[in-house]
Amino acid sequence: MSSPQPEKTETHEVTLSRDEQWVTHHMLASYLDESIDEGERAPEWILESIDAVEAGDQTAVLTSSQTRRLFEAMTSYVDDGDIPDEDAVHGSTVADRLETRLESVESTSQ
């Protein structure tokens, strides 16, 4: 009798320019600092996302959960309006790219 195979975690490769990586890293580090300042434990998805963004040359490999959370965080960061214009431009591009990756998976799973 064979045991069931573990479910394979779906991943997304997201290409980011150096500027897009910087904005993503900055945004994640800011959220991490806020959590620590509030006495909370560092959210695992943020730590894992920082590792993923820093691991590749220009390609981050993210799980579906990381992709969705990063999309939501980046959208919130960009919508805040209190960020430099250049961050808003690069952050919007990252959010659009993440949304496209998520939509492509949703359309193939239906």
Steps between C-alpha positions, in 0.01 A plus 500: 500500500648831402452816695341799330743739336525839670335779310742698292507866596432715199761765439521810284811642342479876504763704318593825672737773389758621750278802583194277540698268728610797708147636542368152585776442754450846650125450533542154658769624739273788605214259574742278690621796708139600577422148625806495723429853630151384597651211695378238255696205372639551150244368250649194330366596157691830514827330591449239228410767244810704584710185450329429167552856372866496602575143386479538124676732264179654373254217551318439825342159547193542721232262620140585412444617857810722492398638161152587623624657825774692322244628246270617781786662694643674193157625393444642848849657500445665161146614587630663820603803293768603749790343311748640249371519142769261378397241762139538388594437136713193573261372767205527262691302239578229756136487613382472139748220430394309812133543413564366151673191645209439737240548226680262265483224761135570581401488132673163448346346814143576397 
